[in-house]
């Protein structure tokens, strides 16, 4: 029972719960809450007949609402009917009222038309009055703006651009902000940047014209400055000469400031009229108008683009500097090319110096120094290159003078020029080289024109003319009466004069280099040493080696060099006099002329020896001995007598030579003659020699000995010269006397009669005689004497061979 009751209670609970679910679902549907998906799912659960039961609940709910509506309509129906009845009664009165209102409105409108018209007129007048007042007020604000803009246009038209920029600044900062709401103001505001750009373009165009103008006028500006520097330098030099005290106090006036004002170039033109001088001064502004650069600088500064302008100006000037520093390819051909080049550079830097001192910041000292250093390196490179092409010393000298004026001019403007003076020392070496080449040609011409004979002087006047050109002193010659001959030839005084001219030419380059007298003296001595040791020495050596120079000319060359060597001390005095430097100064260099002329003399002496030997060889070559003759002719050969006569006449010419030279030449000739005769006997091509040929050869050697003993050149002691033929004499005596027993017995002893006869020489000659004896005495074997002689020869040959072999083994 209990379980049954619990089951019933559960079913009852579920029924009540479902009813509650349906009630909630209906309440949600009536409340129009969307979406209804959740509500409908709760209705359609898994219970059977759930849908049917929900529809029943829904129908019951609808019926309840219908009953309530019907009740409400029944309650209000009578009131609605009463309201409709009242409304129908009022409609008639409403129609009457409408007609009355319409009529009243019509009559009111007709009456108010005139008032409305007058009121509208008043309103219109009041609006016009207000507008006029507003316009007047606005015009009072706009008129100053328009006036300023008109002023701006006028300033632009008259090219007062700096004032125009100031006017623009006032417009922008003071006037335009007051009327910025108007369209014409906006147009003005838009035009102002365009006007500024126009002003910048115009001023930049003026600047470009200015740059082009100074580029064209740079050479004239530089020429003006360099003339002024040269005039001041001339004046300073004159003043220094007149006042030695001032000279000592101010050594380098030429390096002082060229202009009193750095900002102006002055060109002083002096006109002489009745000893009165009038000076005309031209300023830089007379040559170039600098206003465009000032104006452009101010304009760009006002516009805030000062740095842009500075950079542009410097960039353009750097480009112009590169163009100015670029020389013409033919500049080295004439001095005008160098002058134009220097004038353009000076003009460029004078303008930069002017801009530096009249503007602030456009050009700085650092910028100019940097530009100058760049230019200086380029200038030095250009001058090195082009000066190397110069072969004319006069052109190099003019170039040096231009460089000095160029350096002094720029130094006056504060630019360092030490490197230019260093360059001048390099050019000085090149100048010396060109001088040496020129003087080399002069020396060659002098040597070519010389007749290599002593200078004849007919009277005292001619003698004085010669010694005025060359320092010659000879007491013995002075005692002689006129006419007489000086020992040297015409080339000696000419060479001496040309050496002095060379010193003068070297001195010209050393001037104005701001160097002391000691340094100038040292430079002159060094250049003169080069002239003597290299140029003159080379010319002398070439002259001596020329084939057409004979023995007479060589003798005269030796005499000439001796006198030139003696004149070197006078050249040293000459240099000391023109430089005012005493020769006792410790650092004074000496001339090396002594060694130069000694070397030339030695070369000439050697050439004399060689030519003598060559002449002897020529005579030897025409010798025609009959080496198989049975007896001699009884007299010396003709070629030898001619040779001896030639030697006698030649050695007579040597009387003016130093004794040692003549003696050496004579000894050398005799030794060479002796050697040549010995070689003739020992010639390998000579196979046979007869005793008759030996006798003839002996006669020739006797003539050589007689010539040596006749003392062809004085100064030899005893038979010194004859000793040159001692080898031949002993050899010939050995064969002539046929004293082989003595030779073989005394061989190797210091007291030997045939000490100078070499066994190999004797063997060679003896074999030639043996062969000749065999050929010429076919029947000698039938004569006892001839057989004994032949045996003796064979015996001597064997003994000589043993001596020769012993000598070779000993060696």
KOLFINU-489068 format. One line per 2 residues: number of its first residue (from 1); their letters; for each residue x, y, z of C-alpha. Coordinates in steps of 0.1 Angstrom, whole numbers, plus 5000, padded with zeros to 4 digits. Layout:
<rs>
NUM> A> X,Y,Z; ...;
</rs>
This chain:
<rs>
1> XX> 5000,5000,5000; 5028,5023,5009;
3> XX> 5045,5016,4976; 5013,5023,4958;
5> XX> 5007,5055,4976; 5043,5066,4968;
7> XX> 5037,5059,4931; 5005,5079,4931;
9> XX> 5023,5107,4948; 5050,5107,4922;
11> XX> 5025,5108,4893; 5007,5136,4909;
13> XX> 5039,5155,4914; 5049,5150,4878;
15> XX> 5014,5162,4866; 5017,5193,4887;
17> XX> 5052,5199,4875; 5041,5196,4838;
19> XX> 5012,5220,4844; 5037,5244,4858;
21> XX> 5060,5241,4827; 5030,5247,4804;
23> XX> 5020,5278,4824; 5056,5292,4821;
25> XX> 5057,5285,4784; 5024,5303,4778;
27> XX> 5036,5332,4799; 5067,5335,4778;
29> XX> 5047,5334,4745; 5024,5361,4758;
31> XX> 5053,5383,4767; 5066,5381,4731;
33> XX> 5101,5372,4741; 5121,5359,4712;
35> XX> 5135,5334,4704; 5109,5308,4715;
37> XX> 5132,5278,4707; 5140,5271,4743;
39> XX> 5104,5274,4754; 5091,5251,4727;
41> XX> 5117,5225,4734; 5107,5224,4770;
43> XX> 5071,5217,4758; 5080,5190,4734;
45> XX> 5098,5167,4757; 5098,5129,4757;
47> XX> 5064,5126,4775; 5036,5112,4753;
49> XX> 5008,5135,4743; 5028,5165,4755;
51> XX> 5019,5184,4723; 4982,5177,4727;
53> XX> 4981,5187,4762; 5000,5219,4755;
55> XX> 4975,5228,4727; 4947,5223,4751;
57> XX> 4963,5246,4776; 4968,5272,4748;
59> XX> 4931,5270,4736; 4919,5275,4772;
61> XX> 4941,5305,4776; 4928,5321,4743;
63> XX> 4892,5316,4755; 4899,5334,4787;
65> XX> 4914,5364,4768; 4884,5366,4745;
67> XX> 4860,5368,4775; 4880,5396,4790;
69> XX> 4880,5416,4757; 4843,5412,4754;
71> XX> 4838,5424,4790; 4859,5455,4784;
73> XX> 4841,5464,4751; 4807,5461,4768;
75> XX> 4819,5484,4796; 4831,5512,4773;
77> XX> 4805,5511,4745; 4781,5537,4759;
79> XX> 4808,5563,4764; 4819,5558,4728;
81> XX> 4784,5563,4714; 4781,5596,4735;
83> XX> 4814,5609,4722; 4804,5604,4686;
85> XX> 4771,5622,4691; 4789,5653,4706;
87> XX> 4814,5653,4678; 4787,5655,4652;
89> XX> 4772,5685,4670; 4805,5704,4670;
91> XX> 4812,5700,4633; 4787,5726,4622;
93> XX> 4801,5752,4645; 4836,5744,4633;
95> XX> 4826,5751,4597; 4813,5786,4607;
97> XX> 4844,5794,4626; 4866,5784,4597;
99> XX> 4848,5808,4574; 4851,5836,4599;
101> XX> 4889,5830,4605; 4895,5829,4567;
103> XX> 4878,5862,4562; 4895,5878,4591;
105> XX> 4930,5866,4578; 4922,5879,4543;
107> XX> 4913,5913,4556; 4944,5914,4578;
109> XX> 4967,5905,4550; 4954,5932,4528;
111> XX> 4959,5957,4555; 4996,5946,4563;
113> XX> 5010,5945,4528; 5022,5982,4529;
115> XX> 5037,5978,4563; 5056,5947,4552;
117> XX> 5069,5965,4522; 5082,5995,4543;
119> XX> 5096,5971,4569; 5115,5951,4543;
121> XX> 5130,5984,4529; 5141,5994,4563;
123> XX> 5157,5960,4568; 5175,5962,4535;
125> XX> 5189,5997,4543; 5200,5986,4577;
127> XX> 5218,5956,4561; 5235,5978,4535;
129> XX> 5246,6002,4562; 5261,5974,4582;
131> XX> 5279,5960,4551; 5293,5994,4542;
133> XX> 5306,5998,4577; 5322,5963,4576;
135> XX> 5337,5970,4542; 5352,6003,4554;
137> XX> 5367,5986,4584; 5381,5957,4563;
139> XX> 5394,5981,4537; 5413,6000,4564;
141> XX> 5430,5967,4572; 5436,5957,4536;
143> XX> 5449,5990,4522; 5483,5988,4541;
145> XX> 5487,5953,4528; 5480,5964,4492;
147> XX> 5503,5994,4496; 5531,5972,4509;
149> XX> 5526,5947,4481; 5526,5975,4455;
151> XX> 5558,5988,4471; 5572,5952,4469;
153> XX> 5564,5951,4431; 5580,5985,4426;
155> XX> 5612,5973,4444; 5613,5942,4423;
157> XX> 5610,5963,4392; 5639,5986,4402;
159> XX> 5660,5956,4413; 5661,5966,4449;
161> XX> 5660,5930,4460; 5673,5934,4495;
163> XX> 5647,5960,4503; 5621,5938,4486;
165> XX> 5630,5909,4510; 5626,5933,4540;
167> XX> 5592,5943,4526; 5582,5906,4523;
169> XX> 5592,5901,4558; 5570,5929,4570;
171> XX> 5541,5916,4549; 5544,5882,4563;
173> XX> 5549,5891,4600; 5528,5923,4604;
175> XX> 5502,5929,4576; 5491,5896,4561;
177> XX> 5481,5880,4594; 5455,5907,4599;
179> XX> 5436,5899,4567; 5446,5863,4562;
181> XX> 5409,5853,4557; 5407,5869,4523;
183> XX> 5415,5851,4491; 5437,5878,4477;
185> XX> 5459,5875,4508; 5462,5838,4502;
187> XX> 5473,5846,4466; 5499,5870,4480;
189> XX> 5510,5844,4505; 5514,5819,4477;
191> XX> 5533,5844,4455; 5558,5855,4482;
193> XX> 5579,5822,4481; 5578,5825,4443;
195> XX> 5591,5861,4445; 5618,5849,4469;
197> XX> 5629,5822,4445; 5629,5848,4417;
199> XX> 5651,5871,4438; 5674,5842,4445;
201> XX> 5676,5832,4409; 5682,5868,4398;
203> XX> 5709,5873,4425; 5725,5840,4416;
205> XX> 5725,5851,4379; 5742,5883,4389;
207> XX> 5767,5862,4410; 5774,5840,4380;
209> XX> 5780,5871,4359; 5803,5884,4386;
211> XX> 5822,5851,4386; 5826,5852,4349;
213> XX> 5837,5888,4351; 5865,5881,4376;
215> XX> 5875,5851,4356; 5880,5874,4326;
217> XX> 5897,5901,4346; 5919,5879,4368;
219> XX> 5949,5883,4345; 5945,5921,4345;
221> XX> 5942,5922,4382; 5972,5899,4387;
223> XX> 5992,5919,4362; 5984,5951,4381;
225> XX> 5994,5936,4414; 6026,5921,4400;
227> XX> 6036,5955,4385; 6030,5971,4418;
229> XX> 6051,5945,4435; 6079,5950,4410;
231> XX> 6078,5987,4414; 6080,5985,4451;
233> XX> 6108,5960,4449; 6128,5983,4426;
235> XX> 6122,6012,4450; 6133,5991,4480;
237> XX> 6164,5980,4462; 6173,6016,4454;
239> XX> 6166,6026,4489; 6188,5998,4502;
241> XX> 6217,6008,4480; 6214,6044,4493;
243> XX> 6211,6035,4529; 6232,6006,4541;
245> XX> 6219,6010,4576; 6183,6006,4564;
247> XX> 6194,5976,4543; 6208,5959,4573;
249> XX> 6177,5966,4593; 6153,5956,4567;
251> XX> 6169,5928,4546; 6138,5918,4527;
253> XX> 6117,5948,4519; 6106,5930,4488;
255> XX> 6087,5906,4511; 6067,5934,4529;
257> XX> 6031,5940,4523; 6026,5951,4487;
259> XX> 5995,5972,4494; 5988,5993,4525;
261> XX> 5952,5981,4522; 5947,5944,4516;
263> XX> 5914,5952,4500; 5927,5971,4471;
265> XX> 5950,5966,4442; 5969,5998,4433;
267> XX> 5986,6004,4400; 6009,6034,4400;
269> XX> 6015,6049,4366; 6042,6074,4366;
271> XX> 6043,6101,4340; 6074,6123,4337;
273> XX> 6068,6159,4328; 6095,6184,4335;
275> XX> 6108,6163,4364; 6073,6162,4380;
277> XX> 6056,6129,4387; 6018,6123,4388;
279> XX> 6005,6091,4402; 5972,6075,4392;
281> XX> 5958,6049,4415; 5934,6022,4402;
283> XX> 5915,6002,4428; 5901,5967,4425;
285> XX> 5866,5981,4422; 5877,6000,4391;
287> XX> 5885,5967,4375; 5857,5945,4389;
289> XX> 5823,5954,4403; 5820,5934,4436;
291> XX> 5784,5946,4444; 5768,5914,4430;
293> XX> 5786,5892,4455; 5778,5915,4484;
295> XX> 5741,5917,4473; 5738,5880,4468;
297> XX> 5754,5873,4502; 5730,5897,4519;
299> XX> 5700,5882,4501; 5709,5846,4509;
301> XX> 5716,5856,4545; 5682,5872,4548;
303> XX> 5666,5841,4533; 5684,5819,4558;
305> XX> 5704,5802,4530; 5738,5819,4538;
307> XX> 5755,5785,4542; 5741,5773,4508;
309> XX> 5755,5805,4492; 5789,5801,4508;
311> XX> 5791,5765,4497; 5781,5775,4462;
313> XX> 5805,5804,4460; 5834,5783,4473;
315> XX> 5826,5754,4450; 5825,5777,4419;
317> XX> 5857,5794,4429; 5874,5761,4434;
319> XX> 5864,5752,4399; 5877,5785,4386;
321> XX> 5909,5778,4406; 5914,5745,4388;
323> XX> 5908,5762,4354; 5933,5790,4363;
325> XX> 5959,5765,4374; 5956,5745,4342;
327> XX> 5983,5759,4319; 5983,5760,4281;
329> XX> 6002,5732,4265; 6025,5757,4248;
331> XX> 6031,5778,4279; 6068,5769,4280;
333> XX> 6075,5782,4246; 6074,5820,4255;
335> XX> 6077,5841,4286; 6044,5856,4278;
337> XX> 6027,5823,4284; 6043,5821,4319;
339> XX> 6034,5858,4326; 5997,5852,4317;
341> XX> 5996,5821,4338; 6011,5839,4369;
343> XX> 5988,5869,4363; 5957,5848,4364;
345> XX> 5967,5831,4396; 5977,5863,4413;
347> XX> 5944,5879,4402; 5924,5850,4415;
349> XX> 5940,5851,4450; 5939,5889,4452;
351> XX> 5901,5887,4446; 5899,5860,4473;
353> XX> 5919,5882,4497; 5896,5912,4489;
355> XX> 5865,5890,4496; 5880,5877,4528;
357> XX> 5884,5912,4542; 5852,5929,4531;
359> XX> 5828,5901,4539; 5823,5881,4571;
361> XX> 5822,5843,4567; 5819,5840,4530;
363> XX> 5856,5834,4527; 5877,5824,4558;
365> XX> 5915,5824,4563; 5914,5786,4567;
367> XX> 5896,5783,4533; 5921,5806,4515;
369> XX> 5950,5788,4531; 5936,5754,4520;
371> XX> 5929,5767,4485; 5964,5782,4483;
373> XX> 5981,5750,4495; 5962,5731,4468;
375> XX> 5971,5757,4442; 6007,5758,4453;
377> XX> 6012,5721,4448; 5996,5723,4414;
379> XX> 6017,5754,4405; 6049,5737,4415;
381> XX> 6041,5705,4396; 6032,5726,4365;
383> XX> 6064,5746,4367; 6085,5715,4372;
385> XX> 6070,5700,4341; 6070,5730,4318;
387> XX> 6104,5743,4329; 6119,5710,4321;
389> XX> 6110,5717,4284; 6130,5749,4284;
391> XX> 6163,5746,4267; 6169,5784,4264;
393> XX> 6187,5798,4295; 6174,5833,4288;
395> XX> 6138,5820,4290; 6146,5801,4322;
397> XX> 6161,5833,4336; 6130,5853,4327;
399> XX> 6109,5825,4343; 6129,5828,4375;
401> XX> 6123,5866,4376; 6086,5860,4370;
403> XX> 6085,5834,4399; 6102,5859,4422;
405> XX> 6078,5887,4414; 6049,5862,4417;
407> XX> 6061,5850,4451; 6068,5884,4464;
409> XX> 6033,5896,4453; 6014,5868,4470;
411> XX> 6036,5869,4501; 6025,5905,4504;
413> XX> 5989,5892,4508; 5999,5868,4535;
415> XX> 6003,5836,4515; 6034,5814,4524;
417> XX> 6057,5811,4494; 6087,5792,4508;
419> XX> 6080,5763,4486; 6083,5785,4455;
421> XX> 6118,5796,4466; 6127,5760,4471;
423> XX> 6114,5753,4436; 6137,5781,4424;
425> XX> 6167,5761,4436; 6155,5732,4415;
427> XX> 6150,5754,4385; 6185,5769,4392;
429> XX> 6200,5734,4387; 6180,5732,4355;
431> XX> 6191,5767,4345; 6227,5756,4351;
433> XX> 6221,5726,4329; 6208,5748,4301;
435> XX> 6238,5771,4306; 6261,5742,4304;
437> XX> 6246,5730,4272; 6248,5765,4257;
439> XX> 6284,5769,4268; 6292,5735,4256;
441> XX> 6282,5747,4221; 6302,5779,4226;
443> XX> 6333,5759,4236; 6329,5736,4206;
445> XX> 6327,5766,4183; 6358,5782,4199;
447> XX> 6378,5749,4195; 6365,5745,4159;
449> XX> 6376,5780,4150; 6410,5779,4167;
451> XX> 6441,5775,4145; 6461,5759,4173;
453> XX> 6491,5782,4168; 6506,5807,4191;
455> XX> 6490,5842,4191; 6510,5867,4171;
457> XX> 6512,5903,4185; 6527,5929,4162;
459> XX> 6528,5958,4188; 6521,5969,4223;
461> XX> 6485,5977,4216; 6477,5942,4204;
463> XX> 6496,5928,4233; 6475,5949,4258;
465> XX> 6443,5938,4241; 6452,5901,4246;
467> XX> 6463,5905,4283; 6431,5925,4290;
469> XX> 6411,5894,4280; 6434,5869,4297;
471> XX> 6457,5872,4327; 6490,5863,4311;
473> XX> 6524,5871,4327; 6558,5861,4313;
475> XX> 6588,5883,4322; 6610,5866,4296;
477> XX> 6584,5872,4269; 6581,5908,4280;
479> XX> 6618,5914,4274; 6614,5903,4237;
481> XX> 6608,5929,4211; 6578,5931,4188;
483> XX> 6565,5913,4169; 6564,5883,4191;
485> XX> 6542,5853,4198; 6523,5844,4229;
487> XX> 6526,5807,4237; 6488,5800,4239;
489> XX> 6464,5800,4209; 6434,5822,4203;
491> XX> 6410,5798,4221; 6426,5804,4255;
493> XX> 6414,5841,4261; 6381,5832,4244;
495> XX> 6376,5803,4268; 6385,5825,4298;
497> XX> 6361,5852,4287; 6333,5827,4282;
499> XX> 6339,5812,4317; 6335,5847,4331;
501> XX> 6303,5852,4311; 6290,5820,4325;
503> XX> 6297,5832,4360; 6278,5864,4352;
505> XX> 6249,5844,4338; 6248,5822,4369;
507> XX> 6249,5853,4391; 6218,5867,4373;
509> XX> 6198,5837,4385; 6211,5839,4421;
511> XX> 6199,5875,4424; 6166,5882,4442;
513> XX> 6165,5848,4458; 6168,5864,4493;
515> XX> 6200,5845,4499; 6232,5857,4516;
517> XX> 6263,5867,4498; 6280,5836,4511;
519> XX> 6253,5813,4497; 6255,5831,4463;
521> XX> 6293,5828,4463; 6290,5791,4470;
523> XX> 6264,5786,4443; 6286,5804,4417;
525> XX> 6316,5783,4426; 6296,5751,4424;
527> XX> 6282,5760,4390; 6316,5771,4377;
529> XX> 6331,5738,4389; 6304,5720,4369;
531> XX> 6313,5741,4339; 6350,5733,4342;
533> XX> 6349,5696,4353; 6321,5685,4331;
535> XX> 6314,5708,4302; 6348,5721,4294;
537> XX> 6365,5689,4303; 6341,5669,4280;
539> XX> 6347,5694,4252; 6385,5690,4256;
541> XX> 6383,5653,4257; 6362,5652,4226;
543> XX> 6385,5676,4209; 6415,5655,4217;
545> XX> 6399,5624,4204; 6389,5639,4170;
547> XX> 6408,5622,4142; 6418,5655,4124;
549> XX> 6437,5667,4155; 6473,5661,4148;
551> XX> 6504,5662,4169; 6509,5699,4165;
553> XX> 6474,5706,4176; 6478,5682,4206;
555> XX> 6510,5700,4216; 6492,5734,4215;
557> XX> 6462,5719,4235; 6487,5709,4262;
559> XX> 6501,5744,4263; 6466,5759,4263;
561> XX> 6455,5738,4292; 6486,5747,4312;
563> XX> 6478,5785,4309; 6441,5779,4316;
565> XX> 6450,5760,4347; 6472,5789,4359;
567> XX> 6442,5813,4353; 6419,5794,4377;
569> XX> 6431,5815,4406; 6421,5846,4388;
571> XX> 6386,5831,4383; 6384,5826,4420;
573> XX> 6394,5862,4426; 6368,5873,4401;
575> XX> 6340,5854,4419; 6351,5868,4452;
577> XX> 6350,5903,4439; 6315,5901,4425;
579> XX> 6301,5885,4457; 6322,5905,4482;
581> XX> 6333,5873,4499; 6369,5868,4509;
583> XX> 6386,5836,4498; 6399,5830,4533;
585> XX> 6363,5822,4544; 6362,5787,4558;
587> XX> 6332,5776,4538; 6343,5790,4505;
589> XX> 6345,5763,4479; 6375,5760,4455;
591> XX> 6375,5757,4418; 6384,5723,4404;
593> XX> 6400,5736,4373; 6434,5721,4382;
595> XX> 6422,5686,4380; 6402,5693,4348;
597> XX> 6431,5707,4329; 6455,5681,4342;
599> XX> 6431,5654,4330; 6429,5671,4296;
601> XX> 6467,5673,4295; 6471,5637,4304;
603> XX> 6446,5627,4277; 6464,5649,4252;
605> XX> 6497,5634,4262; 6483,5599,4258;
607> XX> 6469,5609,4224; 6503,5622,4214;
609> XX> 6520,5589,4224; 6493,5570,4205;
611> XX> 6495,5591,4174; 6534,5589,4175;
613> XX> 6531,5551,4177; 6506,5550,4149;
615> XX> 6528,5571,4127; 6558,5548,4135;
617> XX> 6535,5518,4126; 6527,5534,4093;
619> XX> 6564,5538,4085; 6571,5502,4097;
621> XX> 6543,5489,4074; 6561,5503,4043;
623> XX> 6593,5485,4052; 6604,5461,4025;
625> XX> 6633,5439,4036; 6648,5412,4014;
627> XX> 6652,5387,4042; 6672,5363,4019;
629> XX> 6698,5388,4007; 6734,5376,4008;
631> XX> 6749,5410,4017; 6736,5443,4030;
633> XX> 6732,5475,4009; 6758,5493,4030;
635> XX> 6733,5520,4040; 6702,5522,4062;
637> XX> 6667,5516,4047; 6649,5545,4032;
639> XX> 6617,5541,4053; 6637,5542,4085;
641> XX> 6655,5574,4075; 6622,5590,4067;
643> XX> 6609,5578,4101; 6638,5593,4119;
645> XX> 6635,5626,4100; 6598,5627,4109;
647> XX> 6606,5621,4146; 6633,5649,4146;
649> XX> 6609,5674,4131; 6581,5663,4155;
651> XX> 6603,5666,4186; 6613,5701,4176;
653> XX> 6576,5711,4180; 6577,5697,4215;
655> XX> 6601,5725,4226; 6572,5744,4242;
657> XX> 6559,5714,4260; 6569,5707,4296;
659> XX> 6602,5688,4296; 6588,5657,4311;
661> XX> 6561,5654,4285; 6585,5658,4256;
663> XX> 6609,5633,4272; 6581,5608,4278;
665> XX> 6569,5611,4242; 6604,5606,4229;
667> XX> 6611,5576,4251; 6577,5561,4242;
669> XX> 6584,5566,4205; 6618,5550,4207;
671> XX> 6605,5521,4228; 6577,5515,4204;
673> XX> 6601,5516,4174; 6624,5491,4191;
675> XX> 6595,5468,4199; 6582,5471,4164;
677> XX> 6616,5462,4149; 6619,5433,4173;
679> XX> 6584,5420,4163; 6594,5423,4127;
681> XX> 6623,5400,4132; 6603,5375,4153;
683> XX> 6572,5376,4130; 6558,5341,4127;
685> XX> 6551,5346,4090; 6588,5352,4085;
687> XX> 6603,5318,4080; 6639,5325,4069;
689> XX> 6665,5352,4075; 6699,5354,4060;
691> XX> 6730,5369,4075; 6729,5397,4049;
693> XX> 6694,5406,4061; 6707,5407,4096;
695> XX> 6735,5430,4086; 6710,5453,4068;
697> XX> 6687,5453,4098; 6718,5461,4120;
699> XX> 6724,5492,4098; 6689,5504,4105;
701> XX> 6692,5499,4142; 6725,5518,4142;
703> XX> 6706,5548,4127; 6680,5545,4155;
705> XX> 6708,5545,4181; 6724,5575,4164;
707> XX> 6691,5593,4166; 6687,5584,4203;
709> XX> 6722,5596,4210; 6717,5629,4192;
711> XX> 6694,5641,4221; 6663,5649,4200;
713> XX> 6646,5661,4232; 6668,5678,4259;
715> XX> 6669,5665,4294; 6679,5629,4291;
717> XX> 6708,5618,4312; 6737,5599,4295;
719> XX> 6725,5571,4272; 6691,5567,4288;
721> XX> 6673,5571,4254; 6697,5546,4238;
723> XX> 6687,5520,4263; 6654,5517,4244;
725> XX> 6673,5498,4217; 6695,5477,4240;
727> XX> 6675,5445,4235; 6679,5448,4197;
729> XX> 6716,5458,4200; 6726,5428,4221;
731> XX> 6706,5404,4199; 6721,5417,4167;
733> XX> 6757,5418,4182; 6752,5382,4192;
735> XX> 6744,5371,4157; 6768,5395,4140;
737> XX> 6798,5383,4161; 6784,5348,4164;
739> XX> 6796,5348,4200; 6775,5319,4212;
741> XX> 6801,5305,4234; 6802,5337,4255;
743> XX> 6764,5339,4256; 6760,5303,4267;
745> XX> 6788,5306,4292; 6777,5338,4308;
747> XX> 6739,5332,4306; 6722,5340,4339;
749> XX> 6750,5362,4352; 6745,5399,4359;
751> XX> 6777,5408,4341; 6768,5389,4310;
753> XX> 6775,5408,4278; 6742,5396,4263;
755> XX> 6721,5400,4294; 6690,5414,4275;
757> XX> 6689,5385,4250; 6662,5361,4258;
759> XX> 6669,5324,4249; 6636,5320,4233;
761> XX> 6641,5351,4211; 6676,5339,4202;
763> XX> 6663,5304,4194; 6635,5318,4172;
765> XX> 6659,5339,4151; 6685,5312,4150;
767> XX> 6660,5287,4136; 6650,5312,4109;
769> XX> 6687,5315,4100; 6693,5277,4100;
771> XX> 6664,5272,4076; 6677,5299,4053;
773> XX> 6712,5283,4055; 6699,5249,4045;
775> XX> 6679,5263,4016; 6707,5285,4002;
777> XX> 6736,5260,4006; 6724,5228,3990;
779> XX> 6760,5217,3985; 6772,5228,4019;
781> XX> 6776,5192,4030; 6805,5189,4006;
783> XX> 6824,5218,4023; 6839,5211,4056;
785> XX> 6835,5247,4070; 6799,5248,4061;
787> XX> 6794,5214,4077; 6811,5226,4109;
789> XX> 6789,5258,4110; 6758,5238,4105;
791> XX> 6768,5214,4133; 6775,5244,4155;
793> XX> 6740,5258,4147; 6724,5225,4156;
795> XX> 6744,5224,4188; 6735,5259,4198;
797> XX> 6698,5253,4189; 6698,5223,4212;
799> XX> 6714,5242,4241; 6690,5271,4236;
801> XX> 6661,5248,4237; 6674,5233,4269;
803> XX> 6676,5268,4284; 6641,5276,4272;
805> XX> 6627,5243,4287; 6646,5250,4319;
807> XX> 6630,5284,4321; 6595,5270,4315;
809> XX> 6600,5243,4341; 6613,5269,4365;
811> X> 6583,5291,4359;
</rs>
